[in-house]
Amino acid sequence: MRAFVFLPALCLLLPACETASPASSSAPTYYQDVAPILAAKCVGCHVSGGIAPFPLDSYVAAGPMASPMVDAVTSGKMPPWGAEETDECTPPKAWKSDARLTDAEKQRLSDWADAGAPEGDAATAAALPTPPSLTLENPTAQIRPTSTFTPTAGTDVFMCYSFDPGFTQTEYLTGLQVVADETSVVHHVLVGIDSRGTTASDTGWYECSGGSLGGADQLIGAWAPGGSPLLTPDGTATQMDPGIRLVMQVHYHPAGATSFGPDATGFDMVYSETPPTQQAIVSLIGNASTEADGLLPGDGDPSGRATFKIPKDTAGHVETMEFPIPAGGPYSIFRLGTHMHYVGVDELVTVKHKDPLPNEAETECLIQTPHWDFNWQRSYQYDAPIADLPQLREGDTLTLRCTYDNVLTNPGVQQLLADTGETATHVVRLGETTDDEMCLIGAGLVLP
């Protein structure tokens, strides 16, 4: 994740500071007004031992950060939430665990900071909501490698780990969360099922290609920086049979990392022997490299022939891909996550329905992440029962539009160049390494 460094506004808490002013009796206080906001929207990350650089789960911790907190919230830096409503996109359903603050909540924080961050009365503290968790609660199994791997500095590599879960009966997966270890070098993680059970390795890990699952034939989970747990909707699960092996593919990107050790990345799972009403699956869609695959011709392509090529020193470059939905649906979408690399700035996902249902637009925007940030790649889950989820049906067309700024003013490009030690932009193409680009979504689907 990208750390934000703030200077604590200590004078807000020290009566002796000449700049402090007494709080009015009507000013918001921590215990009565601010703590519930922080618990609902911030404390999932900002807790002692969490992924954020400092906690916000007590008055002692939050009070000195009042003014920097307001600056981060009003600027849109925090909380990190990529799925936004825009002039182009109004998603069909609201999102679960939406971390964005309302205008009223932002104003309350601002008024609290302006008043000197008053503490209030702990004896009459407002009830706190349960903070959102970035970990999988009560996992059935915690899978970790018995033999760790240390990547070579400066070299991207894909390593696969194969695990025997020891299933003696069919189990049904309802939750999965990757637990990344050496986060400075782990670019992404995929988890899949090897239904034939043939991927056993003497070392516990083996090199594999980025475009495969290393012998697995079904994807069940994915993680990238900022990722959140995968939880299937109530009554759904992914089937895991006896005799399978579980394969974890880890993409290591050690460029720019100065200190890292052996990696022990693993994953947690929640499963049971209770059969679901419907099956849930995870699918990766995108990365079309030719017109036959779905890539559309764009600006700068030779003679109108579709080519994925992002010119150097170019802002606003667009690559568009279309994917017809095959038979077998309808597929109900419960979760979506966009994916690009450092040069990406905006991804828009729409579906055009061949035969729209009543009250369903012919073209629906499913998600847009208009301020793409490689360091915060969470997925977003629709807040709706299965019957009301958006659908993909045979004959529909799914469209991905990815926009790239291959210019030095793009913070992602700055990070890329810092990793590689280069000083100038270069042509970027579709590929597996972090220096390449992608246009991809991860979709959680419920089968009929």
C-alpha positions in Angstrom: 0.0 0.0 0.0 1.0 3.6 -0.4 1.7 5.2 3.0 0.6 8.8 3.6 2.8 10.7 6.0 1.0 13.3 8.2 2.4 15.7 10.8 0.3 15.3 14.0 -1.5 18.6 14.9 -0.5 18.3 18.5 -1.6 21.8 19.4 -5.1 20.7 18.9 -4.8 18.7 22.2 -2.5 20.9 24.3 -4.3 23.7 26.2 -1.0 25.6 26.6 -0.8 26.1 22.8 -1.7 29.7 21.9 -3.4 28.5 18.7 -5.9 26.3 20.5 -9.4 27.6 21.1 -12.1 26.4 23.5 -14.7 24.2 21.9 -18.3 25.4 21.9 -20.9 23.4 23.6 -22.4 22.5 20.3 -19.2 21.3 18.7 -18.9 17.6 17.7 -16.9 15.5 20.2 -14.9 12.4 19.7 -16.9 10.0 21.8 -20.3 11.3 20.8 -19.8 12.1 17.1 -16.4 11.1 15.6 -15.7 7.7 16.9 -18.8 6.1 15.2 -17.6 7.5 11.8 -14.1 6.3 12.3 -15.3 2.8 13.4 -17.5 2.5 10.3 -15.2 3.9 7.7 -11.5 3.9 8.9 -10.7 1.5 11.8 -10.8 -1.6 9.5 -7.3 -0.5 8.4 -6.4 2.1 11.0 -5.9 -0.2 14.0 -2.9 -1.2 15.9 -1.1 -3.9 13.8 -3.3 -3.1 10.7 -2.2 -2.2 7.2 -2.5 1.5 7.8 0.6 3.4 9.1 -1.1 4.6 12.3 -4.2 3.7 14.4 -7.4 5.8 14.7 -9.2 3.5 17.2 -8.9 5.7 20.3 -9.1 9.4 21.2 -5.4 9.4 22.1 -4.6 8.1 18.6 -7.2 10.1 16.6 -7.1 13.5 18.4 -3.6 14.5 17.1 -4.6 13.5 13.6 -7.8 15.6 13.4 -6.6 18.2 10.8 -4.5 15.8 8.7 -7.5 13.4 8.7 -9.8 16.1 7.4 -7.3 17.0 4.7 -7.1 13.3 3.6 -10.8 12.8 3.5 -11.8 16.1 1.8 -9.1 15.5 -0.9 -10.4 12.1 -1.6 -7.2 10.3 -0.7 -8.9 8.5 2.1 -10.7 6.2 2.6 -9.3 4.4 -0.5 -12.4 3.5 -2.6 -12.1 3.3 -6.3 -15.6 2.5 -7.5 -17.3 5.8 -8.1 -20.4 7.3 -9.7 -19.6 9.5 -12.7 -21.3 11.1 -15.6 -20.6 7.9 -17.5 -21.5 5.4 -14.9 -24.2 4.8 -12.3 -23.8 1.2 -11.1 -27.1 -0.8 -11.0 -26.8 -1.4 -7.3 -25.2 0.1 -4.2 -21.9 -1.4 -2.9 -21.6 -3.4 0.3 -19.4 -1.9 3.0 -19.0 1.4 1.1 -16.2 3.2 2.8 -16.9 6.6 1.4 -17.9 9.3 3.9 -21.1 11.2 3.3 -21.0 15.0 3.0 -22.5 15.2 6.5 -19.8 12.9 7.9 -17.1 15.0 6.3 -18.6 18.2 7.7 -18.7 16.6 11.2 -15.1 15.7 11.1 -14.2 19.2 9.8 -16.2 20.9 12.6 -14.6 18.7 15.1 -11.1 19.6 14.0 -12.0 23.3 13.8 -13.3 23.1 17.4 -9.9 21.8 18.6 -10.8 18.1 18.5 -12.8 17.9 21.8 -12.9 14.6 23.5 -16.4 14.5 24.9 -17.6 12.3 27.7 -16.5 8.6 27.5 -19.3 7.7 30.0 -22.0 8.7 27.4 -20.1 7.5 24.3 -22.2 6.7 21.3 -22.5 3.0 20.3 -19.9 2.0 17.7 -20.6 0.0 14.6 -18.5 -3.1 14.0 -15.5 -2.0 11.9 -15.2 -3.7 8.5 -12.7 -6.5 8.6 -9.9 -7.0 6.0 -9.3 -10.5 7.3 -11.4 -13.6 7.0 -13.3 -14.3 10.2 -13.0 -17.8 11.8 -11.3 -19.5 8.9 -11.8 -23.3 8.6 -8.2 -23.7 7.3 -5.1 -21.6 7.1 -2.9 -22.7 4.2 0.8 -21.7 4.3 3.8 -23.0 2.3 6.1 -25.4 4.2 9.0 -24.3 2.0 9.4 -20.6 1.3 10.8 -18.9 -1.8 13.0 -15.8 -2.1 12.8 -14.0 -5.5 15.9 -12.5 -7.1 16.1 -8.7 -6.8 15.1 -7.0 -10.0 13.6 -10.0 -11.8 9.8 -10.7 -12.2 9.0 -14.3 -11.6 5.8 -16.4 -11.3 6.0 -19.2 -8.7 3.3 -21.8 -8.0 2.7 -23.6 -4.7 0.7 -26.8 -4.6 -1.1 -27.9 -1.4 -3.0 -31.1 -0.4 -6.0 -29.9 1.6 -6.7 -33.5 2.7 -10.4 -33.5 1.8 -12.0 -36.9 2.3 -15.5 -35.5 1.4 -16.9 -32.8 -0.8 -16.5 -29.3 0.8 -18.1 -26.1 -0.2 -16.0 -22.9 -0.2 -17.8 -19.7 1.0 -14.8 -17.5 1.9 -11.2 -17.0 0.8 -8.6 -14.4 1.7 -4.9 -14.3 0.5 -2.5 -13.4 3.3 0.4 -11.7 1.6 3.7 -11.9 3.4 6.5 -10.0 1.6 4.1 -7.3 0.4 6.9 -5.2 -1.1 7.5 -7.8 -3.8 4.1 -9.6 -4.2 2.4 -8.2 -7.2 -0.7 -10.5 -7.3 -1.8 -13.9 -6.1 -4.2 -16.4 -7.8 -5.7 -19.5 -6.1 -7.2 -22.4 -8.0 -8.2 -26.0 -7.9 -6.2 -28.8 -9.5 -9.1 -31.2 -9.9 -6.8 -34.0 -11.1 -4.4 -33.7 -8.1 -1.3 -33.8 -10.3 0.6 -30.7 -9.2 2.5 -32.1 -6.2 6.1 -30.8 -6.0 9.1 -32.0 -4.1 10.1 -28.5 -3.2 6.6 -27.3 -2.5 6.9 -24.6 -5.2 7.7 -24.5 -8.9 8.1 -21.9 -11.6 5.0 -21.3 -13.7 3.9 -18.9 -16.4 1.8 -15.8 -15.7 -0.9 -16.7 -18.2 -1.7 -20.0 -16.5 -2.7 -21.3 -13.1 0.3 -23.7 -12.9 -1.8 -26.8 -13.4 -5.0 -25.7 -11.8 -8.1 -25.8 -13.9 -10.5 -23.7 -11.9 -9.9 -20.2 -10.3 -11.4 -19.7 -6.8 -9.8 -16.5 -5.7 -7.5 -13.6 -6.5 -5.6 -10.9 -4.6 -3.8 -7.7 -5.5 -2.6 -4.9 -3.2 -5.5 -3.6 -1.2 -7.5 -6.7 -1.8 -10.4 -7.7 0.5 -11.8 -11.1 1.5 -13.9 -13.0 -1.1 -17.3 -13.9 0.5 -19.9 -15.7 -1.6 -23.5 -14.6 -1.2 -25.7 -16.5 1.3 -26.8 -19.9 -0.1 -23.9 -20.1 -2.6 -20.5 -21.7 -2.6 -17.8 -23.2 -4.7 -17.5 -27.0 -4.7 -14.2 -28.7 -3.7 -14.1 -32.5 -4.2 -11.9 -35.1 -2.5 -8.5 -35.7 -4.1 -8.0 -32.2 -5.4 -5.0 -30.1 -4.8 -5.0 -26.3 -4.3 -2.6 -24.2 -6.4 -1.4 -20.7 -5.4 0.3 -18.7 -8.1 2.4 -15.7 -6.8 3.7 -13.0 -9.1 6.8 -11.5 -7.6 7.9 -8.1 -8.7 11.1 -7.3 -6.8 12.1 -4.3 -8.9 12.7 -1.3 -6.7 12.5 -3.3 -3.4 15.6 -2.9 -1.3 14.9 -5.3 1.5 12.9 -8.5 1.5 13.3 -12.1 2.8 11.8 -15.5 2.0 8.1 -15.2 1.2 5.5 -17.1 3.1 2.4 -15.9 1.4 -0.6 -18.1 1.9 -4.4 -18.0 2.2 -7.3 -18.7 4.6 -10.5 -20.5 3.6 -14.0 -20.9 5.1 -15.8 -24.0 3.9 -18.3 -26.6 5.1 -19.9 -29.9 4.0 -23.3 -28.2 3.6 -24.3 -28.1 -0.1 -25.3 -24.6 -1.4 -28.5 -23.7 -3.3 -26.4 -22.3 -6.1 -22.8 -22.5 -7.3 -20.5 -19.4 -7.1 -17.4 -19.1 -9.3 -14.7 -16.5 -9.9 -13.7 -15.5 -13.5 -11.0 -13.3 -15.0 -12.2 -11.5 -18.1 -10.1 -9.3 -20.4 -6.6 -8.9 -21.7 -7.6 -9.4 -25.3 -4.5 -9.1 -27.6 -6.1 -9.5 -31.0 -9.4 -8.7 -32.7 -10.3 -12.4 -32.6 -10.0 -12.3 -28.8 -12.1 -9.1 -28.5 -9.6 -6.2 -28.8 -11.1 -3.3 -30.8 -9.1 -1.1 -33.2 -8.2 2.2 -31.7 -6.4 5.5 -32.3 -2.9 4.9 -33.7 -3.4 1.3 -34.7 -1.9 0.5 -38.1 -4.4 0.4 -40.9 -7.2 0.0 -38.4 -5.8 -3.3 -37.1 -6.3 -3.8 -33.4 -3.0 -3.5 -31.5 -2.5 -3.1 -27.8 0.1 -0.4 -27.7 0.4 2.6 -25.4 2.7 5.2 -26.9 5.3 6.9 -24.8 4.6 10.5 -23.5 0.8 10.1 -24.3 -2.1 10.8 -22.0 -5.6 9.6 -22.4 -4.8 6.5 -24.5 -7.7 4.1 -24.7 -7.9 0.4 -25.3 -11.3 -1.2 -25.6 -12.3 -4.9 -25.5 -15.6 -6.6 -26.2 -16.7 -10.1 -25.0 -19.9 -11.9 -26.1 -21.5 -13.8 -23.3 -21.8 -17.5 -24.1 -24.7 -19.9 -23.4 -25.1 -21.4 -19.9 -26.4 -18.4 -18.0 -27.8 -16.2 -16.8 -24.8 -15.4 -14.7 -25.6 -13.1 -11.7 -22.7 -10.8 -10.9 -22.1 -10.4 -7.1 -18.6 -9.0 -7.1 -16.3 -7.0 -9.5 -12.8 -5.8 -9.4 -10.9 -3.9 -12.1 -7.2 -4.5 -12.8 -4.5 -2.6 -14.6 -0.9 -1.8 -13.8 1.0 1.5 -13.1 0.1 3.3 -16.4 -3.6 2.8 -16.0 -5.8 5.7 -14.8 -9.5 4.7 -15.5 -11.4 1.5 -16.2 -15.1 1.4 -17.3 -17.1 -1.8 -17.5 -20.5 -2.0 -19.3 -22.8 -4.6 -20.6 -25.1 -4.3 -23.5 -28.2 -6.6 -23.2 -29.4 -8.3 -26.3 -32.9 -8.6 -24.8 -33.2 -6.2 -21.8 -35.5 -7.2 -19.0 -38.3 -4.9 -17.8 -36.7 -1.9 -15.9 -33.3 -2.9 -17.3 -31.4 -0.4 -19.5 -30.2 -1.7 -22.8 -26.6 -0.7 -21.8 -25.7 -0.8 -18.1 -22.5 0.4 -16.5 -21.4 -2.2 -14.0 -18.4 -0.4 -12.5 -16.0 2.4 -13.1 -12.8 3.1 -11.3 -11.9 6.6 -12.6 -9.0 7.3 -10.3 -7.2 4.0 -10.6 -4.6 3.3 -8.0 -2.4 0.2 -8.3 -1.8 0.2 -4.6 -5.5 -0.1 -3.7 -7.0 -2.9 -5.8 -10.0 -4.1 -3.8 -13.0 -5.8 -5.3 -16.6 -4.4 -4.8 -19.6 -6.5 -3.9 -23.2 -5.5 -4.8 -25.5 -4.9 -1.9 -28.5 -6.9 -3.2 -30.1 -10.3 -3.0 -29.2 -12.8 -5.8 -32.5 -12.3 -7.5 -31.8 -8.6 -7.9 -28.1 -8.7 -9.0 -27.1 -7.5 -12.5 -26.9 -10.3 -15.0 -24.9 -11.5 -18.0 -27.0 -13.5 -20.4 -26.4 -15.3 -23.7 -26.1 -12.8 -26.5 -25.1 -9.9 -24.2 -21.8 -8.1 -24.8 -19.5 -7.1 -22.0 -17.2 -4.2 -22.8 -14.0 -3.1 -21.0 -12.6 0.3 -21.7 -9.2 1.1 -20.1 -7.5 4.5 -20.2 -3.8 5.1 -19.7 -1.6 8.1 -19.0 1.9 7.2 -20.1 3.3 10.5 -19.0 5.7 11.6 -16.2 3.0 13.5 -14.3 1.1 10.1 -13.7 2.1 9.0 -10.1 1.9 5.4 -11.3 4.4 6.1 -14.0 6.6 7.8 -11.5 6.5 4.6 -9.3 7.2 2.4 -12.3 10.2 4.4 -13.3 11.5 4.5 -9.7 11.2 0.6 -9.7 13.1 0.3 -13.0 15.6 3.0 -12.5 14.6 4.7 -15.7 14.0 8.4 -16.3 11.8 8.5 -19.4 8.6 6.8 -20.5 8.6 4.0 -23.1 6.1 2.2 -25.3 4.0 -0.1 -23.1 2.3 -3.3 -24.4 0.0 -5.9 -23.0 1.9 -8.4 -20.9 2.3 -10.3 -17.7 5.1 -8.3 -16.0 4.4 -5.2 -13.9 6.2 -3.1 -16.5 3.6 -4.2 -19.0 -0.1 -3.3 -18.9 -3.4 -5.1 -18.6 -7.1 -4.4 -19.0 -8.9 -7.0 -16.9 -11.7 -7.6 -14.4 -12.2 -10.2 -11.8 -15.9 -11.2 -11.5 -17.7 -13.2 -8.9 -20.6 -15.0 -10.6 -23.6 -17.0 -9.3 -24.6 -19.8 -11.7 -28.3 -20.5 -12.4 
